[in-house]
C-alpha cells in the first residue's frame, strides 16, 4: 500500500501529462519510467532496493533534480528512509525475533528431554560415584557395572553408608576429568564445581553422604528455576512459624530467659572412611 501511494504521487508529479500521452509524444527519460501507475510502482520498487537508474545507467534522481527541482529528490529521500530504516527493519526484526524464538524453544525442548532422560542421569551419576568410591572405599567389590544396575543389596547398603569428606570431594572435583565431564553432561554449571561441597553438605557436617550427593546433584541440574526460589521461601516461612511456636511454648513454661539465649548443638564431623586426600 505504501509503495502504491508513493507511485501515485510520483506518477502525477513526474509522469507525462494526458495530452502528451494521447498525442503519442516522445517521452523523456523520467516520463518513461513514470508513464503509468504500474510502471511507476515498478520504478519505486526498484529504487527501494537501490537500483534507481535510467536505461542508460545514470542515476534517475539526478535527472529529476535537474528538470523538476530538489523537492522531488528530497521526497524520494524521505520515502527511501521510511522504507529502508523503517519498514524493512521492522520486517527484519520480526523475522529475526521469530527465528530466535524458534531456536530457543528447540534448545529448551532438547535440554528438557536431556534432563528427563533417566539413562543419562544413571550413567553419569554412576561415573561420579565410581570415582569417589574408588578413592574412599577401594575395599568394596567391583562396581564397574554400577550404571547398568548390576549390584547386590549388600553392596548397595555398603555404598549408602559411605561419607565423603569435603576435602577429598573438592580434590576430585578439581582434578578428575571424568567427574567434570559427567557433571557437564548432567547440565551442572562449571561455575558451581568449586562450591559443590558446600552446596551438597546442607547439614554442615563436614562430609557428604551418598544420599546427599544423589539428591543434591539432581536438584541443581539445569538452569535455576523460579519454583526452587518459591520452595525455599515457603520452607523458611514454615520454619519461622515453627520456631515462633516453640519460642512461645518455652516462654509460657518459663524456660526461656531471653531472646538472645539459645542452646546450640553441633554435629561432630564423621571420621573418614578410608579416603585418601591426594595433592592436586
N, C-alpha and C positions, 0 to 999 in steps of 0.2 A: 504493500500500500504506500509506504514511504517513497519507494522508487517511482511508483506510478504518479504520485502527486508532484514529485520533483520533475518528472518527464513532462507533465502538462505545463508546468511553469516555464521550463526551458524551451518547450515547443512553441509556446506563444511568444516568448521573448526573442528566441534566436532562429526560429524556423522561418521559411518563406511565407509571404502573405498570400491571401486567397487568390488575388488577381494573377500573381506570378505563377501560381500552381495551375490555374485554369488556362492561362495563355501558353503554358509549356515553355516558360522562360528558362534560361540557363541558371542553375543553382550554383552558388559559390560553395567553398569547402565546408563552411559552417552550416549553411542551409541544407546541404546534402545529408549531414549527419543528424539533423533535427527536422527532417522533411515531414514525417508523420509521427503520431504518438508511439506506435510500436518501435519505429526506428529510433526515436528519442529515448525510449526505455532501454533499448539495447545499448545505445551510446552511454547512457548514465550507468548502466550495469558494468560496462567495460571500464569506465572511468573510476568506478568504485573499487576495482581491483588493480588500478594503476596503469591500465592500458588506455590512456586518454590521448591518443594521437590520431592524426588525419591519415588519409590514404597514402599520402607521400611520406609519412613517418615523422612529421613535425608536430610539436605539442599543440593540441587543439585550442587550449585557452590562451595561448599566445595570440592566435588569430582573433579570438573573441575579445581580448583586451584591446587589440588594435582597432577593430571595427566597431565594437559596441561599448567600449569603456571598461573601467576596472570594476564596476558594480557587479557584473556577472561573474567575474573571476572570484571576487570576494564571496558571492553567493555560492559558487561551486566549492570554495574552500570551506565554508561553513557546513555545506552538505557532506563533504568528504570527512570532516572532523566528526560529525554526528554518526556517520556510517561506520567509520573505522574505529574510532575511540569509544563510541557509544554502543551501537547495535552489534557490531562484530565481537567486541569484547564481552558483551553480555551473553551472546550465544556461546562463545568460547568458555566463559566461566560456568555456564550451565552444563556444557559438555564435560568439562574437567571435574566439576563437582559430582556429576553422575558417575563418571569413571572412578573417582576416588572412593565414593560411597560403595560402589560395587566391589572394588578391590578390598576395602576394609571389611565389608560383610563376608567376602570369601575367606579372608585371612582369619576373621573371628570364628567362622564356622570350622575352618581347618584346625584352629587351636582348640576349640571346644571338643571336636572329635578326638584330638590327641589327649586332652585331659580326661576324657571319658573312656579311653582305651585301657582296659584292665591289663592287657598283655604288656603294654609299655610300662605301666606302673609296676607290675610284678617283676619284670626283667631288671629294671633299673634300681628299684629298692633292694632287690636281692644282690645286685652288684655292690651296692654301698654296704649292706650288712656283711657280705662275704669279706670285704677288705677289713672292716672293723673287727670282725670275729677272728680273722687270721692274725691280727695284731694282739687282740686281747685274750682270746681263747684258742690258742693253737692246739690244745689237747682235745678239742671236740672232733667227732668223726668227720669224714669228708662231706662237705656241703657244696660241692661243685654244681650239683643239680638242684639247688635250693629253689631257683626260679621256676623249675618245672614241677614243683610240688613233691619231689622225691625226698621226703623226710619222715622220720618216725615221731610218734607222740612224745617219747622220752627226749629225743633231740630237740623238739620244739620247746619243751619245758625248760631244758637247759639253756636254750637261747634266750628265752624270756627272762631268765634270772640274771643275765649279763648286764652290767652297768659300765658305760664307757666314761672314763674320766675326761673332763673338759680339755685338759692339756693334750691328751692323746687324740681326742677328736679334732681339736684345732690343727694339730700337726698333720693329720691325714687330710683334712680339708685343704690345707695349703700346698701339700706336696704330691698327693696321689692324683695322677691324670685320669685314671679310670673313674674315680669318685667324682671328679669335676665334670667329666663327660656325662656321667649318669645324671648329675644334678641339672646339667644343661638340657638334657633330653626330657627331664621332668618339668621344664619351664620354670626353674628356680633361678632368679636373677643372680648373676655373678657378684653383684654388689652386696648380696646377703651372705656370701660364703664366710666372711670373717666374723659375722655376728650369729652364725647358726648355733653355736654352742650356747650363747646367752638366750636365743630365741627358744630353743628346744628344752633347755633346763628351766622350765617355767616355775618349778618349786625351789629354785636356787639351792639345790642340794650338792652342787659340785660335780655331779655325774649325770649322764644321760642314759636312761633305760631304753630298752628296745621298743617298748610301747611308746615312750615319749618321742623317740626317733621317727617311728612309723606315722603316728598321729600328727606330729608336728610338720613333717615334710609334706604330708597330704594336704594340710591346711594352707601352707604357704605357696603351693603351686599356682602358677599363672599370675595374672595381674591382680592388684588389690581390688577388692570388691566392696561396694557400699554396704552390703549385708554384713560383712565382717565388722565394720565400724559400729553399725547399729547393734549387733550382737554383743560387742564389748560394752557399749553404753547401757544396754539392758542388764547385763551381768553386774556392772558397777552399781546400778540403781538397786538391784536386788540385794547385793551385799550391803549397801548402805542401809537399806531398810532393816536387814537382819542385825547389823551392828547397833542400830538405834534401839531395836527391841531388846538386845542383850544389855546395853547400857542402861535402859530404863528399868529392866528387871533387877540388875545389880544395884541400882540406886534405890529402888523400892525396898530391897532387902538390907540396905545399909552397908553393903560390901564394897562400895565404890567411893573412895575418899576424895578423889579429884579427877578432873578431866585429863590431866597430864600423866597420871599414874597407870601404867599398864604392865601386865606380865608378858614377857616375850619368851618364846621357846625357839631355839634354833636347832634344826635337824642336823645331827652330826653328818659329816661327809662320809659317804660309803667308801670303805677302803677299796683299793684297786683290786681287780680280779685277774691278776697276771698280766696286765697290759704293760708294754714296754714303750716308753717315750723315746722315740728316736729323734736325733737332731736333724733339722731340715737344712 
